[in-house]
Amino acid sequence: MQTHLLEREQWVAAPLDRVFAFFSDAANLEALTPPWLRFRIATPTPIEMRRGAAIDYRIDWHTLPIRWQTEIAEWLPPKRFVDIQVHGPYRLWHHTHTFTSTNGGTVVGDRVRYALPLGVLGSLAHRLAVRRDVERVFDYRSERIAALFGDRAQPSRASQRVLLT
């Protein structure tokens, strides 16, 4: 299985408790997701965020409707949480969210390990569209975070690479 890794960090001029509170409200995912995905939370809100919480979504990927379910695999407020795909378009989706108080603000970190199904066809889809789309989603997310927490929000590091496992 070919595993891909996207890592992003962004400093925002807001205190850790405020930033974590925003990210721990699942309803705010819609505000961080690009409109072209037509992202909708299917689970009734409010959702109690805790280890084991399951969240159902619907997205449209290039007009293809997709149902997606994630589970909160780790919940360590206000420093970290992890969501993993239970059902959805990926063979693997493991998203670690980190929050670190620093320099009078908070560093928001995202580390996403993901893999596609379908072997060679999945690899081809990744090269042709999926990699670019994942990057675009996190670029949009960064812009929205900057807008929501003030224009002083700064991306500090961004990388994406392939891990072979």
N, CA, C and O atoms as a DFTB+ gen file, in Angstrom:
660 C
 N C O
     1  1       0.852      -1.181       0.000
     2  2       0.000       0.000       0.000
     3  2       0.893       1.238       0.000
     4  3       1.812       1.352       0.811
     5  1       0.612       2.163      -0.919
     6  2       1.338       3.418      -0.971
     7  2       0.610       4.430      -0.084
     8  3      -0.558       4.749      -0.308
     9  1       1.325       4.927       0.925
    10  2       0.749       5.872       1.873
    11  2       1.312       7.261       1.606
    12  3       2.509       7.424       1.372
    13  1       0.450       8.243       1.642
    14  2       0.826       9.636       1.395
    15  2       0.717      10.404       2.705
    16  3      -0.073      10.056       3.583
    17  1       1.520      11.452       2.819
    18  2       1.539      12.253       4.046
    19  2       1.479      13.723       3.691
    20  3       2.268      14.209       2.880
    21  1       0.550      14.423       4.295
    22  2       0.468      15.871       4.179
    23  2       0.633      16.443       5.583
    24  3      -0.045      16.011       6.516
    25  1       1.526      17.409       5.734
    26  2       1.728      18.067       7.019
    27  2       1.639      19.567       6.823
    28  3       2.219      20.118       5.887
    29  1       0.915      20.218       7.703
    30  2       0.779      21.671       7.666
    31  2       0.822      22.203       9.092
    32  3       0.371      21.541      10.027
    33  1       1.365      23.395       9.247
    34  2       1.298      24.129      10.503
    35  2       0.977      25.577      10.184
    36  3       1.389      26.107       9.152
    37  1       0.235      26.212      11.086
    38  2      -0.148      27.599      10.898
    39  2      -0.272      28.256      12.259
    40  3      -0.966      27.750      13.141
    41  1       0.398      29.380      12.426
    42  2       0.295      30.146      13.662
    43  2      -0.865      31.121      13.549
    44  3      -1.024      31.791      12.529
    45  1      -1.674      31.197      14.597
    46  2      -2.764      32.161      14.633
    47  2      -2.660      32.995      15.910
    48  3      -2.213      32.511      16.950
    49  1      -3.080      34.254      15.811
    50  2      -3.006      35.185      16.938
    51  2      -4.244      35.042      17.810
    52  3      -5.019      35.985      17.972
    53  1      -4.418      33.856      18.366
    54  2      -5.562      33.590      19.250
    55  2      -5.106      32.590      20.299
    56  3      -4.240      31.757      20.030
    57  1      -5.680      32.666      21.490
    58  2      -5.275      31.757      22.563
    59  2      -5.693      30.304      22.294
    60  3      -6.680      30.034      21.610
    61  1      -4.921      29.404      22.845
    62  2      -5.129      27.967      22.663
    63  2      -6.559      27.542      22.974
    64  3      -7.153      26.791      22.200
    65  1      -7.123      28.001      24.083
    66  2      -8.468      27.553      24.455
    67  2      -9.514      27.973      23.416
    68  3     -10.433      27.207      23.125
    69  1      -9.386      29.165      22.862
    70  2     -10.333      29.624      21.835
    71  2     -10.185      28.825      20.539
    72  3     -11.179      28.444      19.921
    73  1      -8.949      28.577      20.139
    74  2      -8.690      27.842      18.896
    75  2      -9.176      26.403      19.036
    76  3      -9.851      25.882      18.148
    77  1      -8.832      25.763      20.153
    78  2      -9.266      24.376      20.340
    79  2     -10.788      24.285      20.397
    80  3     -11.374      23.355      19.843
    81  1     -11.429      25.240      21.059
    82  2     -12.895      25.228      21.135
    83  2     -13.508      25.282      19.739
    84  3     -14.495      24.596      19.473
    85  1     -12.940      26.084      18.847
    86  2     -13.452      26.168      17.484
    87  2     -13.314      24.824      16.768
    88  3     -14.267      24.343      16.156
    89  1     -12.121      24.218      16.847
    90  2     -11.872      22.968      16.134
    91  2     -12.598      21.783      16.760
    92  3     -12.839      20.784      16.083
    93  1     -12.947      21.877      18.025
    94  2     -13.637      20.759      18.670
    95  2     -15.142      20.782      18.434
    96  3     -15.854      19.892      18.900
    97  1     -15.629      21.778      17.724
    98  2     -17.038      21.823      17.335
    99  2     -17.134      21.314      15.898
   100  3     -16.774      22.021      14.957
   101  1     -17.617      20.093      15.738
   102  2     -17.660      19.461      14.406
   103  2     -18.424      20.305      13.396
   104  3     -18.124      20.245      12.204
   105  1     -19.392      21.081      13.835
   106  2     -20.163      21.913      12.916
   107  2     -19.283      22.928      12.191
   108  3     -19.644      23.393      11.110
   109  1     -18.139      23.276      12.768
   110  2     -17.240      24.236      12.137
   111  2     -16.459      23.649      10.964
   112  3     -15.799      24.389      10.234
   113  1     -16.525      22.346      10.774
   114  2     -15.840      21.740       9.618
   115  2     -16.348      22.315       8.300
   116  3     -15.583      22.480       7.349
   117  1     -17.629      22.615       8.253
   118  2     -18.190      23.175       7.019
   119  2     -17.541      24.508       6.677
   120  3     -17.350      24.820       5.502
   121  1     -17.198      25.303       7.696
   122  2     -16.568      26.600       7.463
   123  2     -15.135      26.467       6.964
   124  3     -14.584      27.415       6.404
   125  1     -14.528      25.304       7.160
   126  2     -13.129      25.090       6.774
   127  2     -12.978      24.281       5.490
   128  3     -11.860      24.020       5.045
   129  1     -14.102      23.882       4.895
   130  2     -14.073      23.006       3.723
   131  2     -14.504      23.787       2.486
   132  3     -15.500      24.509       2.525
   133  1     -13.762      23.647       1.388
   134  2     -14.087      24.422       0.190
   135  2     -15.490      24.129      -0.337
   136  3     -15.957      22.992      -0.289
   137  1     -16.155      25.169      -0.841
   138  2     -17.520      24.991      -1.352
   139  2     -17.620      23.967      -2.476
   140  3     -18.653      23.311      -2.609
   141  1     -16.575      23.809      -3.291
   142  2     -16.648      22.876      -4.417
   143  2     -16.829      21.429      -3.977
   144  3     -17.203      20.588      -4.794
   145  1     -16.573      21.115      -2.703
   146  2     -16.803      19.749      -2.208
   147  2     -18.249      19.523      -1.751
   148  3     -18.659      18.388      -1.510
   149  1     -19.009      20.603      -1.634
   150  2     -20.398      20.505      -1.161
   151  2     -20.490      19.637       0.105
   152  3     -21.347      18.760       0.213
   153  1     -19.599      19.901       1.044
   154  2     -19.469      19.160       2.291
   155  2     -20.674      19.413       3.187
   156  3     -21.081      20.556       3.394
   157  1     -21.241      18.325       3.718
   158  2     -22.349      18.414       4.651
   159  2     -22.166      17.386       5.764
   160  3     -21.803      16.237       5.512
   161  1     -22.418      17.807       6.971
   162  2     -22.406      16.866       8.098
   163  2     -23.771      16.214       8.152
   164  3     -24.791      16.899       8.211
   165  1     -23.792      14.889       8.134
   166  2     -25.055      14.146       8.163
   167  2     -25.469      13.783       9.592
   168  3     -26.652      13.563       9.854
   169  1     -24.519      13.720      10.506
   170  2     -24.814      13.411      11.904
   171  2     -25.511      14.615      12.533
   172  3     -25.064      15.747      12.348
   173  1     -26.595      14.393      13.269
   174  2     -27.254      15.525      13.930
   175  2     -26.287      16.243      14.885
   176  3     -25.511      15.613      15.604
   177  1     -26.360      17.564      14.867
   178  2     -25.525      18.365      15.755
   179  2     -26.374      18.885      16.903
   180  3     -27.592      18.981      16.752
   181  1     -25.789      19.223      18.033
   182  2     -24.363      19.196      18.309
   183  2     -23.850      17.771      18.523
   184  3     -24.577      16.883      18.968
   185  1     -22.587      17.589      18.193
   186  2     -21.931      16.293      18.352
   187  2     -21.014      16.381      19.555
   188  3     -20.173      17.276      19.638
   189  1     -21.172      15.459      20.485
   190  2     -20.282      15.432      21.645
   191  2     -18.938      14.869      21.204
   192  3     -18.820      13.685      20.888
   193  1     -17.935      15.725      21.187
   194  2     -16.605      15.285      20.772
   195  2     -15.952      14.558      21.943
   196  3     -15.826      15.087      23.048
   197  1     -15.548      13.345      21.660
   198  2     -14.905      12.479      22.650
   199  2     -14.308      11.313      21.890
   200  3     -14.616      11.104      20.717
   201  1     -13.467      10.563      22.547
   202  2     -12.928       9.355      21.928
   203  2     -14.094       8.417      21.611
   204  3     -14.946       8.160      22.461
   205  1     -14.119       7.913      20.380
   206  2     -15.170       7.015      19.945
   207  2     -16.339       7.696      19.235
   208  3     -17.192       7.011      18.670
   209  1     -16.395       9.031      19.252
   210  2     -17.481       9.732      18.557
   211  2     -17.377       9.479      17.056
   212  3     -16.299       9.581      16.472
   213  1     -18.506       9.150      16.441
   214  2     -18.559       8.916      14.994
   215  2     -19.292      10.075      14.333
   216  3     -20.307      10.559      14.835
   217  1     -18.754      10.509      13.192
   218  2     -19.348      11.629      12.460
   219  2     -19.514      11.215      11.004
   220  3     -18.564      10.772      10.358
   221  1     -20.733      11.365      10.499
   222  2     -21.036      11.054       9.104
   223  2     -21.080      12.342       8.289
   224  3     -21.595      13.366       8.738
   225  1     -20.523      12.265       7.069
   226  2     -20.481      13.409       6.163
   227  2     -20.943      12.964       4.788
   228  3     -21.018      11.776       4.475
   229  1     -21.246      13.966       3.985
   230  2     -21.459      13.757       2.555
   231  2     -20.647      14.809       1.828
   232  3     -20.635      15.977       2.217
   233  1     -19.971      14.392       0.776
   234  2     -19.244      15.326      -0.068
   235  2     -19.534      14.975      -1.525
   236  3     -20.003      13.880      -1.834
   237  1     -19.253      15.903      -2.393
   238  2     -19.300      15.654      -3.831
   239  2     -17.887      15.867      -4.359
   240  3     -17.372      16.985      -4.335
   241  1     -17.272      14.810      -4.827
   242  2     -15.928      14.911      -5.395
   243  2     -16.063      14.835      -6.904
   244  3     -16.374      13.786      -7.467
   245  1     -15.823      15.965      -7.543
   246  2     -15.977      16.067      -9.001
   247  2     -17.328      15.509      -9.443
   248  3     -17.405      14.701     -10.368
   249  1     -18.376      15.944      -8.781
   250  2     -19.796      15.598      -8.971
   251  2     -20.161      14.190      -8.500
   252  3     -21.331      13.815      -8.568
   253  1     -19.212      13.414      -8.033
   254  2     -19.492      12.069      -7.529
   255  2     -19.864      12.166      -6.047
   256  3     -19.030      12.567      -5.236
   257  1     -21.108      11.803      -5.672
   258  2     -21.484      11.872      -4.255
   259  2     -20.789      10.763      -3.453
   260  3     -20.748       9.605      -3.866
   261  1     -20.253      11.150      -2.311
   262  2     -19.507      10.207      -1.467
   263  2     -19.977      10.366      -0.026
   264  3     -20.099      11.476       0.493
   265  1     -20.236       9.223       0.603
   266  2     -20.527       9.198       2.043
   267  2     -19.223       8.871       2.758
   268  3     -18.421       8.062       2.293
   269  1     -19.037       9.518       3.893
   270  2     -17.781       9.376       4.613
   271  2     -18.092       9.353       6.101
   272  3     -18.891      10.157       6.581
   273  1     -17.467       8.439       6.831
   274  2     -17.635       8.411       8.285
   275  2     -16.258       8.391       8.931
   276  3     -15.389       7.602       8.560
   277  1     -16.081       9.276       9.903
   278  2     -14.852       9.265      10.682
   279  2     -15.192       9.000      12.140
   280  3     -16.327       9.162      12.587
   281  1     -14.169       8.589      12.852
   282  2     -14.295       8.353      14.291
   283  2     -13.169       9.089      14.992
   284  3     -12.042       9.135      14.498
   285  1     -13.476       9.659      16.134
   286  2     -12.434      10.301      16.940
   287  2     -11.695       9.178      17.670
   288  3     -12.228       8.556      18.589
   289  1     -10.462       8.938      17.242
   290  2      -9.666       7.843      17.799
   291  2      -8.869       8.281      19.020
   292  3      -8.486       7.458      19.852
   293  1      -8.625       9.578      19.118
   294  2      -7.860      10.115      20.242
   295  2      -8.428      11.489      20.559
   296  3      -8.692      12.279      19.652
   297  1      -8.615      11.776      21.834
   298  2      -9.196      13.044      22.262
   299  2      -8.441      13.532      23.492
   300  3      -8.663      13.032      24.595
   301  1      -7.549      14.509      23.310
   302  2      -6.713      15.022      24.393
   303  2      -6.787      16.550      24.442
   304  3      -5.817      17.230      24.107
   305  1      -7.952      17.098      24.865
   306  2      -8.093      18.552      24.877
   307  2      -7.126      19.205      25.873
   308  3      -6.854      18.630      26.926
   309  1      -6.620      20.362      25.564
   310  2      -6.779      21.164      24.350
   311  2      -5.583      21.022      23.399
   312  3      -5.311      21.921      22.602
   313  1      -4.883      19.912      23.482
   314  2      -3.629      19.776      22.733
   315  2      -3.728      18.995      21.427
   316  3      -2.985      19.261      20.482
   317  1      -4.664      18.015      21.373
   318  2      -4.597      17.112      20.223
   319  2      -5.874      16.293      20.110
   320  3      -6.515      15.958      21.106
   321  1      -6.224      15.978      18.860
   322  2      -7.202      14.922      18.623
   323  2      -6.912      14.300      17.261
   324  3      -6.276      14.905      16.397
   325  1      -7.398      13.072      17.100
   326  2      -7.155      12.307      15.882
   327  2      -8.486      11.788      15.371
   328  3      -9.273      11.214      16.123
   329  1      -8.733      11.999      14.069
   330  2      -9.891      11.359      13.450
   331  2      -9.394      10.384      12.392
   332  3      -8.429      10.652      11.677
   333  1     -10.074       9.253      12.312
   334  2      -9.735       8.225      11.331
   335  2     -10.986       7.887      10.525
   336  3     -12.108       7.962      11.026
   337  1     -10.768       7.520       9.287
   338  2     -11.894       7.107       8.451
   339  2     -12.340       5.710       8.848
   340  3     -11.524       4.798       8.977
   341  1     -13.649       5.551       9.039
   342  2     -14.245       4.248       9.272
   343  2     -14.794       3.711       7.946
   344  3     -14.574       2.552       7.593
   345  1     -15.514       4.577       7.218
   346  2     -16.043       4.261       5.885
   347  2     -15.823       5.479       5.009
   348  3     -16.000       6.611       5.459
   349  1     -15.440       5.256       3.770
   350  2     -15.283       6.393       2.877
   351  2     -14.391       6.103       1.685
   352  3     -14.130       4.948       1.350
   353  1     -13.933       7.159       1.056
   354  2     -13.231       7.018      -0.222
   355  2     -11.784       6.544      -0.119
   356  3     -11.201       6.138      -1.124
   357  1     -11.199       6.588       1.060
   358  2      -9.794       6.239       1.218
   359  2      -9.631       4.824       1.764
   360  3     -10.515       4.296       2.439
   361  1      -8.507       4.234       1.465
   362  2      -8.165       2.967       2.113
   363  2      -7.698       3.259       3.536
   364  3      -7.931       2.475       4.456
   365  1      -7.030       4.412       3.699
   366  2      -6.553       4.870       5.000
   367  2      -6.716       6.377       5.058
   368  3      -6.366       7.080       4.110
   369  1      -7.248       6.878       6.169
   370  2      -7.290       8.312       6.459
   371  2      -7.067       8.453       7.951
   372  3      -7.895       8.018       8.752
   373  1      -5.946       9.061       8.329
   374  2      -5.570       9.240       9.727
   375  2      -5.126      10.687       9.878
   376  3      -4.034      11.053       9.445
   377  1      -5.972      11.511      10.493
   378  2      -5.744      12.955      10.570
   379  2      -5.493      13.356      12.021
   380  3      -6.389      13.286      12.862
   381  1      -4.266      13.774      12.298
   382  2      -3.885      14.239      13.626
   383  2      -3.931      15.762      13.645
   384  3      -3.272      16.421      12.840
   385  1      -4.704      16.309      14.557
   386  2      -4.818      17.753      14.761
   387  2      -4.036      18.084      16.034
   388  3      -4.260      17.465      17.075
   389  1      -3.126      19.050      15.959
   390  2      -2.387      19.466      17.147
   391  2      -2.537      20.964      17.357
   392  3      -2.738      21.726      16.411
   393  1      -2.436      21.366      18.611
   394  2      -2.601      22.764      19.005
   395  2      -1.552      23.066      20.074
   396  3      -1.516      22.430      21.127
   397  1      -0.701      24.050      19.782
   398  2       0.384      24.389      20.692
   399  2       0.391      25.887      20.942
   400  3       0.423      26.686      20.006
   401  1       0.360      26.256      22.206
   402  2       0.430      27.660      22.574
   403  2       1.863      28.141      22.408
   404  3       2.789      27.553      22.968
   405  1       2.052      29.227      21.625
   406  2       3.396      29.745      21.397
   407  2       3.346      31.185      20.900
   408  3       2.435      31.560      20.161
   409  1       4.303      31.974      21.297
   410  2       4.458      33.360      20.833
   411  2       3.170      34.173      20.913
   412  3       2.856      34.935      19.999
   413  1       2.429      34.014      21.997
   414  2       1.205      34.782      22.180
   415  2       0.037      34.328      21.326
   416  3      -0.972      35.027      21.235
   417  1       0.159      33.171      20.704
   418  2      -0.907      32.641      19.863
   419  2      -0.901      31.126      19.924
   420  3      -0.478      30.534      20.917
   421  1      -1.373      30.506      18.855
   422  2      -1.485      29.053      18.805
   423  2      -1.012      28.548      17.450
   424  3      -1.356      29.111      16.411
   425  1      -0.221      27.481      17.471
   426  2       0.144      26.799      16.237
   427  2      -0.860      25.670      16.038
   428  3      -1.010      24.785      16.881
   429  1      -1.541      25.727      14.897
   430  2      -2.500      24.696      14.505
   431  2      -1.761      23.760      13.554
   432  3      -1.250      24.196      12.522
   433  1      -1.703      22.483      13.899
   434  2      -1.005      21.512      13.064
   435  2      -1.946      20.454      12.522
   436  3      -2.866      20.006      13.206
   437  1      -1.700      20.067      11.293
   438  2      -2.431      18.972      10.659
   439  2      -1.416      17.992      10.104
   440  3      -0.479      18.380       9.406
   441  1      -1.608      16.726      10.418
   442  2      -0.793      15.653       9.854
   443  2      -1.758      14.590       9.357
   444  3      -2.451      13.941      10.141
   445  1      -1.792      14.424       8.037
   446  2      -2.745      13.495       7.437
   447  2      -1.973      12.399       6.712
   448  3      -1.220      12.660       5.773
   449  1      -2.177      11.170       7.169
   450  2      -1.674      10.000       6.442
   451  2      -2.863       9.403       5.720
   452  3      -3.905       9.135       6.317
   453  1      -2.687       9.196       4.412
   454  2      -3.807       8.645       3.656
   455  2      -3.301       7.730       2.556
   456  3      -2.167       7.848       2.092
   457  1      -4.165       6.822       2.154
   458  2      -3.878       5.901       1.054
   459  2      -5.179       5.677       0.304
   460  3      -6.270       5.751       0.871
   461  1      -5.037       5.404      -0.968
   462  2      -6.202       5.158      -1.816
   463  2      -6.371       3.670      -2.068
   464  3      -5.400       2.914      -2.019
   465  1      -7.595       3.248      -2.335
   466  2      -7.822       1.852      -2.726
   467  2      -7.473       1.662      -4.201
   468  3      -7.028       2.602      -4.859
   469  1      -7.667       0.493      -4.704
   470  2      -7.593       0.145      -6.126
   471  2      -6.180       0.064      -6.698
   472  3      -6.009       0.149      -7.915
   473  1      -5.173      -0.097      -5.858
   474  2      -3.823      -0.353      -6.337
   475  2      -3.325       0.656      -7.358
   476  3      -3.235       1.850      -7.069
   477  1      -3.001       0.169      -8.561
   478  2      -2.448       1.013      -9.618
   479  2      -3.429       2.108     -10.023
   480  3      -3.015       3.238     -10.280
   481  1      -4.727       1.790     -10.086
   482  2      -5.723       2.803     -10.431
   483  2      -5.780       3.907      -9.368
   484  3      -5.933       5.083      -9.696
   485  1      -5.656       3.521      -8.101
   486  2      -5.621       4.508      -7.021
   487  2      -4.391       5.398      -7.121
   488  3      -4.471       6.606      -6.897
   489  1      -3.243       4.794      -7.459
   490  2      -2.009       5.579      -7.639
   491  2      -2.161       6.569      -8.785
   492  3      -1.729       7.717      -8.684
   493  1      -2.769       6.129      -9.861
   494  2      -2.996       7.008     -11.007
   495  2      -3.954       8.147     -10.631
   496  3      -3.712       9.303     -10.976
   497  1      -5.038       7.815      -9.924
   498  2      -5.984       8.843      -9.480
   499  2      -5.299       9.854      -8.574
   500  3      -5.594      11.048      -8.635
   501  1      -4.378       9.375      -7.728
   502  2      -3.646      10.281      -6.849
   503  2      -2.804      11.252      -7.658
   504  3      -2.811      12.456      -7.401
   505  1      -2.085      10.729      -8.628
   506  2      -1.231      11.589      -9.461
   507  2      -2.061      12.576     -10.279
   508  3      -1.668      13.732     -10.432
   509  1      -3.200      12.133     -10.805
   510  2      -3.997      12.975     -11.692
   511  2      -4.874      13.991     -10.963
   512  3      -5.093      15.088     -11.477
   513  1      -5.379      13.651      -9.782
   514  2      -6.349      14.552      -9.151
   515  2      -6.310      14.588      -7.632
   516  3      -6.386      15.668      -7.046
   517  1      -6.194      13.449      -6.984
   518  2      -6.408      13.402      -5.535
   519  2      -5.363      14.223      -4.780
   520  3      -5.716      14.980      -3.877
   521  1      -4.101      14.088      -5.131
   522  2      -3.058      14.848      -4.425
   523  2      -3.347      16.346      -4.513
   524  3      -3.319      17.055      -3.508
   525  1      -3.623      16.812      -5.720
   526  2      -3.913      18.228      -5.930
   527  2      -5.152      18.642      -5.122
   528  3      -5.172      19.714      -4.517
   529  1      -6.175      17.793      -5.117
   530  2      -7.395      18.122      -4.383
   531  2      -7.154      18.182      -2.874
   532  3      -7.666      19.079      -2.203
   533  1      -6.383      17.241      -2.335
   534  2      -6.077      17.270      -0.900
   535  2      -5.308      18.550      -0.566
   536  3      -5.597      19.202       0.437
   537  1      -4.336      18.911      -1.398
   538  2      -3.593      20.150      -1.177
   539  2      -4.520      21.360      -1.239
   540  3      -4.408      22.265      -0.412
   541  1      -5.435      21.385      -2.211
   542  2      -6.375      22.506      -2.350
   543  2      -7.293      22.611      -1.131
   544  3      -7.599      23.715      -0.680
   545  1      -7.728      21.478      -0.602
   546  2      -8.572      21.488       0.594
   547  2      -7.813      22.131       1.753
   548  3      -8.368      22.966       2.467
   549  1      -6.557      21.754       1.944
   550  2      -5.797      22.299       3.065
   551  2      -5.321      23.723       2.797
   552  3      -5.113      24.478       3.747
   553  1      -5.142      24.113       1.546
   554  2      -4.868      25.518       1.221
   555  2      -6.082      26.375       1.595
   556  3      -5.945      27.433       2.210
   557  1      -7.258      25.903       1.216
   558  2      -8.492      26.615       1.547
   559  2      -8.652      26.701       3.069
   560  3      -9.000      27.751       3.608
   561  1      -8.400      25.609       3.733
   562  2      -8.497      25.547       5.195
   563  2      -7.591      26.608       5.831
   564  3      -7.994      27.305       6.762
   565  1      -6.372      26.719       5.318
   566  2      -5.429      27.709       5.830
   567  2      -5.943      29.132       5.636
   568  3      -5.829      29.966       6.535
   569  1      -6.508      29.406       4.466
   570  2      -7.072      30.735       4.194
   571  2      -8.236      31.038       5.130
   572  3      -8.348      32.153       5.641
   573  1      -9.097      30.059       5.356
   574  2     -10.257      30.247       6.238
   575  2      -9.814      30.449       7.686
   576  3     -10.376      31.278       8.402
   577  1      -8.811      29.694       8.112
   578  2      -8.293      29.859       9.478
   579  2      -7.752      31.271       9.640
   580  3      -8.004      31.917      10.658
   581  1      -7.009      31.761       8.644
   582  2      -6.484      33.131       8.697
   583  2      -7.624      34.136       8.792
   584  3      -7.546      35.090       9.566
   585  1      -8.672      33.932       8.022
   586  2      -9.808      34.852       8.037
   587  2     -10.561      34.796       9.368
   588  3     -10.989      35.829       9.882
   589  1     -10.720      33.608       9.919
   590  2     -11.483      33.442      11.151
   591  2     -10.736      33.923      12.392
   592  3     -11.350      34.414      13.339
   593  1      -9.409      33.781      12.384
   594  2      -8.621      34.131      13.567
   595  2      -7.772      35.373      13.358
   596  3      -6.877      35.652      14.155
   597  1      -8.040      36.120      12.298
   598  2      -7.308      37.357      12.054
   599  2      -6.276      37.179      10.973
   600  3      -5.723      36.094      10.791
   601  1      -6.021      38.251      10.259
   602  2      -5.122      38.158       9.112
   603  2      -3.661      38.008       9.498
   604  3      -2.803      37.932       8.619
   605  1      -3.350      37.962      10.805
   606  2      -1.971      37.724      11.222
   607  2      -1.630      36.239      11.226
   608  3      -0.492      35.872      11.519
   609  1      -2.594      35.380      10.908
   610  2      -2.331      33.937      10.862
   611  2      -1.294      33.664       9.781
   612  3      -1.415      34.154       8.658
   613  1      -0.293      32.893      10.117
   614  2       0.822      32.640       9.206
   615  2       1.052      31.147       9.029
   616  3       1.219      30.434      10.019
   617  1       1.065      30.655       7.792
   618  2       1.501      29.270       7.604
   619  2       2.992      29.204       7.905
   620  3       3.756      30.024       7.396
   621  1       3.418      28.256       8.710
   622  2       4.836      28.186       9.055
   623  2       5.561      27.067       8.331
   624  3       6.743      27.199       8.016
   625  1       4.879      25.980       8.065
   626  2       5.500      24.879       7.321
   627  2       4.423      24.132       6.580
   628  3       3.306      23.978       7.073
   629  1       4.758      23.671       5.404
   630  2       3.817      22.840       4.649
   631  2       4.632      21.806       3.884
   632  3       5.651      22.130       3.275
   633  1       4.185      20.588       3.922
   634  2       4.874      19.559       3.139
   635  2       3.901      18.457       2.797
   636  3       2.894      18.247       3.473
   637  1       4.222      17.778       1.755
   638  2       3.475      16.600       1.377
   639  2       4.464      15.638       0.772
   640  3       5.283      16.025      -0.061
   641  1       4.398      14.383       1.184
   642  2       5.321      13.397       0.647
   643  2       4.659      12.028       0.643
   644  3       3.612      11.821       1.257
   645  1       5.288      11.112      -0.053
   646  2       4.791       9.751      -0.167
   647  2       5.580       8.865       0.796
   648  3       6.808       8.935       0.853
   649  1       4.874       8.044       1.539
   650  2       5.499       7.038       2.387
   651  2       5.170       5.685       1.786
   652  3       4.018       5.425       1.438
   653  1       6.123       4.857       1.664
   654  2       5.864       3.510       1.138
   655  2       5.788       2.556       2.312
   656  3       6.741       2.409       3.078
   657  1       4.624       1.900       2.443
   658  2       4.461       0.931       3.535
   659  2       3.942      -0.368       2.983
   660  3       3.734      -1.319       3.736
